[in-house]
Amino acid sequence: MRRLGIVTDAQHQAVDAARAQVLAMLEERQGRFADAVAWTAWRWNPAWLPLRLSQPGPAC
């Protein structure tokens, strides 16, 4: 995505930092991931519509 110019270096670095934070929370069972029982019971609701990614517009 960076090579195509869709994502800037700053955006890529922000995503990397967020990913590292989430992985640490998962490992330490902290934050939203503290309640492992609740997460293991979670199931996708078949009535929910699938998410769609938007298509990027033409390059400027």
N, C-alpha and C positions, 0 to 999 in steps of 0.2 A: 504494500500500500504506500509506503514511503517512496519507493522508486517510481511509482506512478504519479506521485504528487497529490494523492488523496489525503494522506495523513502527514502532518508536519513532524519534524524531529521532536519538537516540544510535546506534541500530542502523543507520540510514540513513547517518550520518556515518562509521561504521566500515566499511561496505561501500564508500562512496566512497573512503576512504583506501586500502583494500585494492585497489580497482580501479586507482587511480593507481599504486600500487606495482607491480602486475602489468604494467601498460602500460609503465612505465619499464624493468622487467626485460626485457620483450619487445624494446623498442627497443635496449637496450644488450646484448642477448644474454647476460644474466647469470642466475645461479641455475638453476632447473630448465629454463630456456629457452636455456641456453648451447649445447647440442648440437643445432643446427638439423637436422643429418642424421637424428638419431634421431627428431625430431618429424615430419619430412616422411615418414618411413617408417611412422609409427604408423597403424594401421587399427583400426576398431571390430570387435570379434569378434562375428560374427552369433549366436554361442551365448549371448552376454550378454543378460539380460532388460533391456528398456527401463526407465529410471528413472521413477518416478512421484512427483509432488509430492503431499504430503498436503493434504487439504482442511481449511481452517480451521474450527474449531468455532464454535458460536454466540457472538455477542458477549455479554459479561457485563454 
